[in-house]
Each structure stands twice: as structure tokens, then as C-alpha cells.
Amino acid sequence: MFKKLLNPHLKLKDIFDVNETLLHRYNVKTLIFDVDNTLIAKDETILSDVIIKHIDSLKNVVEKVILVTNNSGLKRLYIAQTLDV
């Protein structure tokens, strides 16, 4: 059950391919993003303004945005607080 639930239904080149039109077309209610190398480079610690604005715009279209990461500590907390998720 979990495997089917967590199996991506759509794979895109990058986060900027996710837009309002696509979300409506596929009736997406929840977005799940891996943090490292999707929202931020693994060796980076600060999210770009472009990513923050894009995630904010997506939050207006879907019910929930979920972040997954194997990071611990301050980086994980910073990202969650910055994106308000």
C-alpha cells in the first residue's frame, strides 16, 4: 500500500515544471518534495528566493506541501520554517 502511495505518478525535469496548470490537470492535492538536490543543493544551506517564491505560489494551489529529507538539525528546521511547511 505505502509503496503504491509513495510511487511518483509524474516525474519532471525540475521543480519549475510544476505549475498551476499541471496541478489542476492532474488534480494534485499534495506535493511531496525531496529537499536535497531538488529544492537546494546538498552542500548549500540557504534556499534561493526563486525557490521560496515558487513554493509559495504552489502552496496557493494545493492543500499540502510535504518535504522529505534525511537532513537533521538546523538545515531541516531552517528549510521548513523558511517555506512555512
URZIVEN-V128374 format. One record per residue. PSI is psi in whole degrees, -180 to 180 (999 if undefined). NEAR is the number of other ideal C-beta (glycine too) atoms within 12 Angstrom. Layout:
# URZIVEN-V128374
((PSI & NEAR) (PSI & NEAR))
This chain:
# URZIVEN-V128374
((-52 & 6) (-38 & 6) (-44 & 7) (-40 & 8) (-41 & 10) (-2 & 13) (125 & 11) (136 & 16) (-16 & 15) (131 & 16) (130 & 10) (163 & 18) (-48 & 9) (176 & 15) (-27 & 30) (-10 & 18) (-14 & 15) (116 & 31) (175 & 21) (-42 & 17) (-47 & 12) (-42 & 20) (-40 & 24) (-41 & 14) (-41 & 12) (6 & 19) (47 & 13) (130 & 24) (-29 & 15) (136 & 21) (137 & 35) (121 & 26) (135 & 32) (135 & 20) (-58 & 33) (126 & 20) (12 & 16) (-57 & 29) (-28 & 38) (142 & 29) (146 & 15) (-35 & 15) (0 & 10) (160 & 18) (-9 & 19) (130 & 16) (144 & 29) (153 & 19) (-34 & 11) (-44 & 15) (-44 & 27) (-47 & 23) (-40 & 17) (-46 & 27) (-41 & 33) (-42 & 19) (-36 & 21) (-34 & 34) (-23 & 24) (-12 & 15) (-35 & 25) (166 & 26) (-32 & 15) (142 & 15) (127 & 30) (135 & 21) (137 & 33) (142 & 19) (155 & 25) (9 & 13) (151 & 23) (168 & 11) (-144 & 12) (-37 & 13) (-46 & 25) (-46 & 22) (-45 & 17) (-47 & 23) (-46 & 33) (-44 & 23) (-41 & 14) (-41 & 25) (-7 & 30) (52 & 14) (999 & 28))
